[in-house]
Amino acid sequence: MSSHHVTPEVTALLDRIDQTKQAYLSNKPGAREALLQTSQDLISELSNPSESLLHLTWAEPTHLAAVRFGLEVHLFEALARDNGVPKTSEQIAQHCQPQAETLLVRRTLRHLAAMGTVRETDIDLYAPTPFAVRLTEKHYRDTVIFIQDDFNRTHIEAPEYWKQHGYKSPTDGKDR
């Protein structure tokens, strides 16, 4: 077990979470957003550099790829069948279109559960979250496909662009 030192910043963030929790429970405008931001600030403060790098380079890109795979094989529709009653990875794989290997579906579901996109209710038993259900809708599906297939290229190519342009902001939307 690793030791930790409670810093004044962590204490202040925990206090702020208590305050925003009360505002959230009272349904005050902006409380949800404030609670999300304070929670993210606490995660950033508590994460060590290795955890931050793993999250940045492994968890989120893999999460997006897992969501994109799920869209491709209609995993979220299979998961949402029967009003979202929990299903095994084998049951979900059987309803994927096109058919997907059970092992690949199981591995994908594990990552999606670790990232909070689906719920693992028991060992190899999965249920949709509200977000997973939304991923069955065309608007959200199309958004993920655009982000993964088109927009991500911008992020990947940005460091080389900045280098080639002397680390200056673009001044023209057509500048490549």
Z-matrix of the N, CA and C atoms (Angstrom, degrees):
N
C 1 1.444
C 2 1.521 1 108.76
N 3 1.313 2 116.08 1 130.66
C 4 1.453 3 119.03 2 -178.95
C 5 1.524 4 110.44 3 -82.23
N 6 1.328 5 113.65 4 148.05
C 7 1.460 6 117.49 5 177.17
C 8 1.521 7 108.23 6 -89.19
N 9 1.296 8 115.64 7 159.02
C 10 1.458 9 120.32 8 178.77
C 11 1.522 10 108.84 9 -143.93
N 12 1.288 11 113.69 10 157.63
C 13 1.452 12 120.47 11 178.86
C 14 1.522 13 107.50 12 -116.42
N 15 1.308 14 116.53 13 124.10
C 16 1.457 15 120.45 14 179.15
C 17 1.524 16 108.17 15 -77.94
N 18 1.312 17 115.22 16 112.10
C 19 1.461 18 120.76 17 -178.77
C 20 1.524 19 110.39 18 -88.28
N 21 1.324 20 117.26 19 162.88
C 22 1.474 21 119.43 20 175.46
C 23 1.536 22 111.81 21 -59.79
N 24 1.343 23 117.05 22 -32.32
C 25 1.463 24 120.00 23 178.66
C 26 1.529 25 111.21 24 -65.23
N 27 1.326 26 116.53 25 -42.06
C 28 1.464 27 120.27 26 178.73
C 29 1.527 28 110.09 27 -65.08
N 30 1.314 29 117.03 28 -44.34
C 31 1.467 30 121.00 29 178.69
C 32 1.526 31 110.39 30 -59.26
N 33 1.336 32 117.18 31 -44.66
C 34 1.466 33 120.93 32 180.00
C 35 1.528 34 111.02 33 -63.56
N 36 1.327 35 117.24 34 -40.21
C 37 1.463 36 120.31 35 178.89
C 38 1.524 37 111.75 36 -66.95
N 39 1.317 38 117.32 37 -40.20
C 40 1.472 39 120.19 38 176.48
C 41 1.521 40 110.72 39 -62.33
N 42 1.327 41 116.67 40 -40.77
C 43 1.469 42 120.58 41 176.59
C 44 1.535 43 110.41 42 -63.10
N 45 1.337 44 116.12 43 -41.93
C 46 1.460 45 120.24 44 179.97
C 47 1.530 46 110.68 45 -65.62
N 48 1.325 47 117.24 46 -35.24
C 49 1.470 48 119.75 47 176.71
C 50 1.526 49 109.82 48 -64.34
N 51 1.329 50 117.38 49 -42.09
C 52 1.468 51 119.87 50 176.47
C 53 1.522 52 111.24 51 -58.73
N 54 1.331 53 116.87 52 -43.02
C 55 1.468 54 120.93 53 -179.44
C 56 1.528 55 111.09 54 -67.34
N 57 1.328 56 116.26 55 -46.14
C 58 1.467 57 118.53 56 -178.28
C 59 1.526 58 111.21 57 -70.58
N 60 1.312 59 116.41 58 -27.65
C 61 1.476 60 119.89 59 175.59
C 62 1.520 61 109.73 60 -60.91
N 63 1.311 62 116.56 61 -45.44
C 64 1.463 63 119.84 62 179.59
C 65 1.527 64 111.58 63 -63.44
N 66 1.331 65 116.56 64 -40.97
C 67 1.461 66 120.31 65 177.75
C 68 1.528 67 110.28 66 -64.86
N 69 1.327 68 116.32 67 -39.47
C 70 1.459 69 120.92 68 178.65
C 71 1.531 70 110.69 69 -63.90
N 72 1.337 71 116.23 70 -46.48
C 73 1.464 72 120.14 71 -179.91
C 74 1.527 73 111.81 72 -64.29
N 75 1.327 74 116.86 73 -25.92
C 76 1.471 75 122.29 74 177.59
C 77 1.522 76 111.73 75 -88.17
N 78 1.328 77 116.16 76 2.34
C 79 1.462 78 122.48 77 177.35
C 80 1.528 79 112.91 78 61.10
N 81 1.337 80 116.55 79 37.36
C 82 1.467 81 120.65 80 179.16
C 83 1.526 82 110.15 81 -77.29
N 84 1.332 83 116.58 82 141.01
C 85 1.462 84 120.18 83 179.16
C 86 1.539 85 111.07 84 -57.62
N 87 1.326 86 115.37 85 136.55
C 88 1.459 87 121.10 86 178.24
C 89 1.516 88 114.70 87 82.68
N 90 1.326 89 118.04 88 -7.57
C 91 1.469 90 121.29 89 -176.01
C 92 1.531 91 111.37 90 -67.77
N 93 1.304 92 117.27 91 -39.52
C 94 1.466 93 120.23 92 179.59
C 95 1.523 94 110.12 93 -61.00
N 96 1.320 95 116.49 94 -47.87
C 97 1.461 96 121.06 95 179.88
C 98 1.528 97 111.29 96 -62.84
N 99 1.326 98 116.62 97 -41.03
C 100 1.469 99 120.58 98 179.08
C 101 1.529 100 110.91 99 -65.02
N 102 1.316 101 116.95 100 -39.54
C 103 1.463 102 120.66 101 178.68
C 104 1.524 103 110.94 102 -66.68
N 105 1.327 104 117.21 103 -41.92
C 106 1.460 105 120.66 104 176.28
C 107 1.532 106 111.12 105 -60.07
N 108 1.334 107 116.22 106 -47.13
C 109 1.463 108 119.92 107 -178.18
C 110 1.522 109 111.62 108 -64.94
N 111 1.319 110 117.25 109 -42.98
C 112 1.462 111 120.23 110 179.90
C 113 1.524 112 110.58 111 -65.94
N 114 1.319 113 117.13 112 -37.82
C 115 1.469 114 120.70 113 176.65
C 116 1.519 115 110.25 114 -63.24
N 117 1.334 116 117.00 115 -43.23
C 118 1.461 117 120.53 116 177.87
C 119 1.530 118 110.89 117 -63.99
N 120 1.319 119 116.79 118 -40.29
C 121 1.468 120 120.63 119 177.55
C 122 1.531 121 110.70 120 -61.30
N 123 1.336 122 116.53 121 -39.38
C 124 1.464 123 120.51 122 179.27
C 125 1.529 124 110.32 123 -67.41
N 126 1.312 125 116.97 124 -42.34
C 127 1.470 126 120.17 125 177.27
C 128 1.529 127 109.76 126 -59.23
N 129 1.313 128 116.75 127 -45.69
C 130 1.468 129 120.71 128 179.28
C 131 1.521 130 111.41 129 -61.40
N 132 1.308 131 116.90 130 -40.80
C 133 1.467 132 121.08 131 -178.55
C 134 1.528 133 111.65 132 -69.83
N 135 1.329 134 117.46 133 -36.70
C 136 1.464 135 121.18 134 -176.88
C 137 1.528 136 113.77 135 -84.26
N 138 1.317 137 117.46 136 -23.18
C 139 1.467 138 120.88 137 -176.40
C 140 1.519 139 110.67 138 -72.16
N 141 1.336 140 115.11 139 136.65
C 142 1.462 141 117.90 140 173.72
C 143 1.531 142 107.41 141 -84.78
N 144 1.331 143 117.93 142 166.26
C 145 1.474 144 119.58 143 -176.93
C 146 1.528 145 113.83 144 -56.73
N 147 1.315 146 118.42 145 -38.46
C 148 1.465 147 120.28 146 179.04
C 149 1.519 148 111.38 147 -63.30
N 150 1.319 149 117.04 148 -42.19
C 151 1.467 150 120.38 149 178.01
C 152 1.520 151 110.82 150 -64.39
N 153 1.319 152 116.70 151 -41.03
C 154 1.469 153 120.17 152 179.12
C 155 1.517 154 110.89 153 -63.19
N 156 1.331 155 117.16 154 -43.45
C 157 1.461 156 120.44 155 179.45
C 158 1.523 157 111.78 156 -66.39
N 159 1.323 158 117.35 157 -41.00
C 160 1.468 159 119.97 158 177.94
C 161 1.526 160 110.77 159 -62.68
N 162 1.309 161 116.22 160 -40.36
C 163 1.455 162 120.03 161 179.16
C 164 1.529 163 110.17 162 -64.57
N 165 1.325 164 115.81 163 -45.98
C 166 1.455 165 121.82 164 -177.67
C 167 1.525 166 112.50 165 -65.79
N 168 1.326 167 116.59 166 -44.92
C 169 1.464 168 119.67 167 -172.27
C 170 1.521 169 114.64 168 -95.90
N 171 1.315 170 117.74 169 -21.50
C 172 1.459 171 119.43 170 -176.84
C 173 1.524 172 112.61 171 -115.96
N 174 1.305 173 117.35 172 -55.97
C 175 1.463 174 120.37 173 -170.25
C 176 1.525 175 113.03 174 -63.01
N 177 1.323 176 117.75 175 -54.87
C 178 1.459 177 119.13 176 -174.89
C 179 1.528 178 113.56 177 -70.59
N 180 1.354 179 120.19 178 -46.00
C 181 1.470 180 117.11 179 176.69
C 182 1.528 181 112.59 180 -60.81
N 183 1.329 182 116.62 181 -38.97
C 184 1.460 183 120.37 182 178.87
C 185 1.527 184 110.06 183 -68.49
N 186 1.319 185 116.87 184 -36.20
C 187 1.459 186 121.40 185 177.07
C 188 1.524 187 110.00 186 -60.64
N 189 1.336 188 116.47 187 -48.63
C 190 1.461 189 119.71 188 179.42
C 191 1.525 190 111.04 189 -61.82
N 192 1.323 191 117.30 190 -41.70
C 193 1.466 192 120.56 191 178.02
C 194 1.530 193 110.87 192 -63.53
N 195 1.320 194 117.61 193 -38.78
C 196 1.469 195 121.17 194 178.57
C 197 1.523 196 110.72 195 -66.10
N 198 1.332 197 116.86 196 -41.62
C 199 1.466 198 120.42 197 176.71
C 200 1.525 199 109.34 198 -62.80
N 201 1.332 200 116.55 199 -44.46
C 202 1.473 201 120.84 200 -179.25
C 203 1.534 202 110.51 201 -61.86
N 204 1.329 203 117.40 202 -42.82
C 205 1.470 204 120.95 203 175.75
C 206 1.529 205 109.59 204 -60.31
N 207 1.325 206 116.48 205 -45.81
C 208 1.461 207 120.78 206 179.64
C 209 1.519 208 112.33 207 -57.43
N 210 1.333 209 116.43 208 -38.69
C 211 1.463 210 120.08 209 177.35
C 212 1.524 211 110.89 210 -66.94
N 213 1.311 212 115.79 211 -40.37
C 214 1.470 213 121.48 212 -177.10
C 215 1.526 214 111.84 213 -60.95
N 216 1.330 215 116.86 214 -38.65
C 217 1.470 216 120.28 215 -176.62
C 218 1.530 217 112.42 216 -104.82
N 219 1.316 218 116.64 217 10.36
C 220 1.476 219 122.48 218 179.17
C 221 1.530 220 111.93 219 59.01
N 222 1.323 221 115.12 220 38.01
C 223 1.465 222 121.68 221 178.41
C 224 1.530 223 111.39 222 -61.33
N 225 1.328 224 117.57 223 -39.00
C 226 1.464 225 120.28 224 -177.01
C 227 1.518 226 111.68 225 -69.61
N 228 1.334 227 117.15 226 -33.30
C 229 1.464 228 119.95 227 173.91
C 230 1.520 229 110.32 228 -66.54
N 231 1.332 230 116.40 229 -42.07
C 232 1.469 231 120.14 230 178.07
C 233 1.528 232 110.59 231 -62.58
N 234 1.312 233 116.13 232 -39.57
C 235 1.464 234 121.49 233 180.00
C 236 1.530 235 111.42 234 -67.66
N 237 1.336 236 116.42 235 -37.57
C 238 1.466 237 120.79 236 -176.66
C 239 1.532 238 113.40 237 -81.09
N 240 1.343 239 117.08 238 -10.48
C 241 1.477 240 119.93 239 179.54
C 242 1.535 241 110.37 240 -53.44
N 243 1.314 242 115.36 241 154.56
C 244 1.472 243 121.62 242 176.82
C 245 1.521 244 111.33 243 55.67
N 246 1.336 245 115.85 244 42.55
C 247 1.470 246 122.24 245 177.83
C 248 1.523 247 113.13 246 59.10
N 249 1.319 248 116.85 247 29.55
C 250 1.461 249 120.28 248 174.63
C 251 1.508 250 115.34 249 77.20
N 252 1.324 251 117.57 250 16.66
C 253 1.463 252 120.64 251 176.35
C 254 1.531 253 107.87 252 -56.74
N 255 1.341 254 118.58 253 133.93
C 256 1.469 255 119.94 254 -178.96
C 257 1.526 256 112.45 255 -54.27
N 258 1.347 257 113.64 256 140.82
C 259 1.460 258 121.01 257 -178.21
C 260 1.518 259 109.84 258 -134.30
N 261 1.309 260 116.20 259 156.47
C 262 1.462 261 120.90 260 175.49
C 263 1.528 262 108.51 261 -77.63
N 264 1.315 263 115.46 262 163.72
C 265 1.466 264 119.22 263 177.24
C 266 1.530 265 110.39 264 -62.56
N 267 1.314 266 117.57 265 -33.67
C 268 1.466 267 120.17 266 177.83
C 269 1.529 268 110.97 267 -65.28
N 270 1.328 269 116.97 268 -43.91
C 271 1.464 270 119.97 269 178.03
C 272 1.535 271 110.82 270 -62.62
N 273 1.314 272 116.07 271 -40.73
C 274 1.457 273 119.99 272 179.46
C 275 1.524 274 110.03 273 -66.33
N 276 1.327 275 117.09 274 -45.49
C 277 1.472 276 121.27 275 179.94
C 278 1.523 277 111.38 276 -58.96
N 279 1.324 278 116.85 277 -37.02
C 280 1.471 279 120.65 278 -179.25
C 281 1.524 280 111.98 279 -63.32
N 282 1.333 281 117.18 280 -26.73
C 283 1.463 282 120.89 281 -177.98
C 284 1.524 283 112.99 282 -100.96
N 285 1.323 284 117.75 283 3.10
C 286 1.461 285 120.35 284 175.58
C 287 1.520 286 109.73 285 -71.85
N 288 1.324 287 115.94 286 142.85
C 289 1.461 288 122.02 287 177.99
C 290 1.510 289 108.74 288 -133.88
N 291 1.298 290 120.88 289 112.57
C 292 1.451 291 127.02 290 2.48
C 293 1.526 292 111.34 291 -69.56
N 294 1.318 293 115.06 292 161.24
C 295 1.469 294 121.50 293 -178.99
C 296 1.521 295 110.28 294 -55.25
N 297 1.316 296 116.63 295 136.90
C 298 1.463 297 122.04 296 178.92
C 299 1.524 298 109.02 297 -123.47
N 300 1.316 299 115.88 298 146.07
C 301 1.461 300 121.67 299 179.06
C 302 1.534 301 109.79 300 -61.35
N 303 1.314 302 116.60 301 136.83
C 304 1.465 303 121.76 302 -178.56
C 305 1.527 304 111.84 303 -58.60
N 306 1.324 305 118.07 304 -42.30
C 307 1.462 306 120.58 305 -179.61
C 308 1.529 307 111.09 306 -61.07
N 309 1.331 308 117.96 307 -42.94
C 310 1.456 309 121.14 308 178.46
C 311 1.525 310 110.71 309 -65.46
N 312 1.309 311 117.46 310 -41.58
C 313 1.468 312 121.77 311 177.48
C 314 1.528 313 109.70 312 -62.28
N 315 1.340 314 117.79 313 -44.74
C 316 1.467 315 121.97 314 -179.79
C 317 1.535 316 110.32 315 -60.51
N 318 1.321 317 116.92 316 -46.67
C 319 1.472 318 120.58 317 179.99
C 320 1.527 319 110.91 318 -63.24
N 321 1.307 320 116.23 319 -40.67
C 322 1.464 321 120.61 320 178.76
C 323 1.524 322 110.13 321 -64.69
N 324 1.325 323 117.00 322 -45.13
C 325 1.465 324 120.73 323 179.37
C 326 1.528 325 111.84 324 -61.36
N 327 1.321 326 117.14 325 -38.00
C 328 1.465 327 120.34 326 177.95
C 329 1.519 328 110.89 327 -60.97
N 330 1.334 329 115.97 328 -44.55
C 331 1.467 330 118.36 329 179.27
C 332 1.527 331 110.54 330 -67.85
N 333 1.319 332 116.92 331 -42.91
C 334 1.461 333 119.88 332 178.24
C 335 1.528 334 111.16 333 -60.84
N 336 1.323 335 117.24 334 -35.84
C 337 1.472 336 120.71 335 177.28
C 338 1.527 337 110.53 336 -69.86
N 339 1.318 338 117.17 337 -41.12
C 340 1.469 339 120.83 338 178.96
C 341 1.524 340 110.92 339 -62.48
N 342 1.320 341 116.93 340 -30.44
C 343 1.458 342 121.31 341 -178.46
C 344 1.528 343 112.66 342 -93.30
N 345 1.335 344 117.50 343 -2.59
C 346 1.456 345 120.94 344 176.10
C 347 1.523 346 115.45 345 86.50
N 348 1.326 347 118.20 346 9.82
C 349 1.464 348 120.63 347 179.60
C 350 1.518 349 111.57 348 -79.90
N 351 1.325 350 117.44 349 -32.53
C 352 1.464 351 122.81 350 172.95
C 353 1.525 352 107.36 351 -128.77
N 354 1.317 353 116.36 352 166.57
C 355 1.470 354 121.00 353 177.40
C 356 1.521 355 109.26 354 -107.39
N 357 1.320 356 115.65 355 132.72
C 358 1.462 357 119.64 356 170.46
C 359 1.523 358 105.34 357 -96.52
N 360 1.332 359 116.91 358 106.36
C 361 1.459 360 121.75 359 -173.60
C 362 1.528 361 112.62 360 -84.83
N 363 1.327 362 116.08 361 -19.05
C 364 1.461 363 123.44 362 176.91
C 365 1.526 364 105.57 363 -162.59
N 366 1.306 365 116.96 364 -179.50
C 367 1.460 366 119.11 365 179.15
C 368 1.527 367 108.92 366 -61.90
N 369 1.341 368 115.46 367 121.58
C 370 1.466 369 123.71 368 -179.67
C 371 1.527 370 112.93 369 54.07
N 372 1.313 371 116.56 370 39.81
C 373 1.464 372 122.13 371 175.94
C 374 1.527 373 107.28 372 -134.72
N 375 1.346 374 115.89 373 119.17
C 376 1.461 375 120.68 374 -169.82
C 377 1.521 376 111.81 375 -123.44
N 378 1.337 377 114.65 376 145.74
C 379 1.458 378 122.38 377 176.71
C 380 1.527 379 107.82 378 -134.17
N 381 1.331 380 117.22 379 153.33
C 382 1.459 381 119.50 380 -179.06
C 383 1.529 382 112.16 381 -78.13
N 384 1.319 383 115.81 382 149.28
C 385 1.456 384 122.53 383 167.22
C 386 1.526 385 106.74 384 -90.81
N 387 1.323 386 118.67 385 170.45
C 388 1.473 387 118.55 386 174.70
C 389 1.541 388 112.18 387 -56.51
N 390 1.329 389 117.21 388 -37.14
C 391 1.468 390 120.33 389 177.86
C 392 1.528 391 110.78 390 -63.67
N 393 1.326 392 118.07 391 -43.90
C 394 1.465 393 121.35 392 179.38
C 395 1.525 394 110.68 393 -60.43
N 396 1.314 395 117.43 394 -39.11
C 397 1.472 396 120.75 395 178.09
C 398 1.527 397 109.66 396 -65.38
N 399 1.335 398 116.94 397 -40.31
C 400 1.469 399 120.52 398 178.68
C 401 1.527 400 111.40 399 -61.90
N 402 1.328 401 116.42 400 -29.93
C 403 1.460 402 119.88 401 -179.47
C 404 1.525 403 112.61 402 -68.84
N 405 1.321 404 117.97 403 -5.17
C 406 1.467 405 120.85 404 173.97
C 407 1.529 406 110.85 405 -85.50
N 408 1.335 407 116.82 406 -9.56
C 409 1.466 408 121.41 407 -178.03
C 410 1.530 409 110.29 408 -90.49
N 411 1.318 410 116.32 409 140.04
C 412 1.463 411 122.86 410 -175.62
C 413 1.528 412 112.18 411 -52.94
N 414 1.303 413 118.11 412 -46.85
C 415 1.474 414 121.64 413 -177.26
C 416 1.524 415 111.41 414 -55.87
N 417 1.315 416 117.07 415 -47.42
C 418 1.463 417 120.89 416 -178.58
C 419 1.530 418 111.01 417 -72.75
N 420 1.317 419 116.87 418 -39.30
C 421 1.473 420 120.78 419 176.36
C 422 1.520 421 110.03 420 -57.73
N 423 1.338 422 116.17 421 -49.98
C 424 1.461 423 121.05 422 -178.55
C 425 1.526 424 111.70 423 -62.11
N 426 1.309 425 117.11 424 -36.12
C 427 1.458 426 120.89 425 178.80
C 428 1.523 427 110.99 426 -63.85
N 429 1.320 428 117.14 427 -47.07
C 430 1.466 429 120.77 428 179.72
C 431 1.527 430 110.16 429 -63.19
N 432 1.319 431 116.91 430 -43.14
C 433 1.464 432 120.38 431 -179.86
C 434 1.531 433 110.11 432 -61.44
N 435 1.326 434 117.35 433 -43.46
C 436 1.462 435 120.79 434 177.95
C 437 1.531 436 110.58 435 -61.88
N 438 1.314 437 117.20 436 -46.59
C 439 1.465 438 120.50 437 -178.86
C 440 1.522 439 110.31 438 -61.42
N 441 1.320 440 117.58 439 -48.25
C 442 1.470 441 121.28 440 -176.68
C 443 1.523 442 111.70 441 -70.10
N 444 1.315 443 117.23 442 -46.99
C 445 1.458 444 120.60 443 -170.74
C 446 1.526 445 114.05 444 -85.10
N 447 1.324 446 117.86 445 -29.75
C 448 1.459 447 120.15 446 -174.22
C 449 1.531 448 113.28 447 -116.79
N 450 1.293 449 117.22 448 -55.49
C 451 1.460 450 121.19 449 -171.14
C 452 1.523 451 113.37 450 -70.22
N 453 1.319 452 118.01 451 -33.65
C 454 1.469 453 120.52 452 -178.73
C 455 1.523 454 112.20 453 -58.92
N 456 1.325 455 116.76 454 -29.22
C 457 1.456 456 121.02 455 177.97
C 458 1.527 457 111.10 456 -56.57
N 459 1.315 458 116.84 457 -37.89
C 460 1.464 459 121.70 458 178.39
C 461 1.517 460 110.64 459 -59.17
N 462 1.312 461 117.31 460 -44.28
C 463 1.462 462 121.01 461 179.68
C 464 1.525 463 111.42 462 -65.00
N 465 1.303 464 115.77 463 -41.41
C 466 1.461 465 120.36 464 -177.87
C 467 1.532 466 111.13 465 -67.14
N 468 1.319 467 116.35 466 -39.19
C 469 1.457 468 120.54 467 -175.82
C 470 1.530 469 113.74 468 -87.99
N 471 1.326 470 118.80 469 -10.15
C 472 1.471 471 121.91 470 -175.91
C 473 1.533 472 113.66 471 -58.26
N 474 1.328 473 120.99 472 -46.71
C 475 1.470 474 118.79 473 -179.05
C 476 1.534 475 113.28 474 -58.03
N 477 1.315 476 117.74 475 -40.71
C 478 1.459 477 120.56 476 178.86
C 479 1.532 478 111.03 477 -67.98
N 480 1.326 479 116.21 478 -39.09
C 481 1.470 480 120.33 479 177.11
C 482 1.528 481 110.23 480 -59.42
N 483 1.337 482 116.83 481 -49.92
C 484 1.471 483 120.12 482 -179.07
C 485 1.529 484 111.11 483 -59.30
N 486 1.319 485 115.28 484 -42.19
C 487 1.469 486 119.84 485 179.43
C 488 1.527 487 110.22 486 -60.93
N 489 1.331 488 116.96 487 -47.48
C 490 1.463 489 121.43 488 -178.36
C 491 1.532 490 112.83 489 -65.94
N 492 1.325 491 117.03 490 -23.86
C 493 1.465 492 121.26 491 -177.26
C 494 1.532 493 112.11 492 -109.47
N 495 1.317 494 116.42 493 25.73
C 496 1.464 495 120.86 494 174.52
C 497 1.517 496 114.70 495 65.49
N 498 1.317 497 117.02 496 28.29
C 499 1.464 498 122.69 497 177.79
C 500 1.529 499 111.93 498 56.76
N 501 1.332 500 115.14 499 45.46
C 502 1.457 501 122.10 500 177.26
C 503 1.523 502 108.57 501 -118.97
N 504 1.318 503 116.55 502 150.53
C 505 1.459 504 121.27 503 177.54
C 506 1.523 505 110.21 504 -66.73
N 507 1.318 506 117.05 505 145.46
C 508 1.466 507 119.11 506 176.65
C 509 1.536 508 109.40 507 -64.78
N 510 1.300 509 115.67 508 146.51
C 511 1.477 510 120.36 509 178.69
C 512 1.512 511 111.46 510 -110.87
N 513 1.333 512 116.58 511 -5.40
C 514 1.451 513 121.47 512 -177.47
C 515 1.536 514 107.92 513 -137.47
N 516 1.315 515 116.92 514 129.33
C 517 1.454 516 121.16 515 -179.60
C 518 1.519 517 113.40 516 -64.22
N 519 1.324 518 117.39 517 -14.77
C 520 1.464 519 121.31 518 179.66
C 521 1.524 520 111.41 519 -97.02
N 522 1.310 521 117.57 520 -5.11
C 523 1.469 522 121.95 521 -178.28
C 524 1.516 523 109.46 522 -66.54
N 525 1.312 524 116.51 523 125.54
C 526 1.449 525 121.25 524 179.72
C 527 1.481 526 108.08 525 -115.64
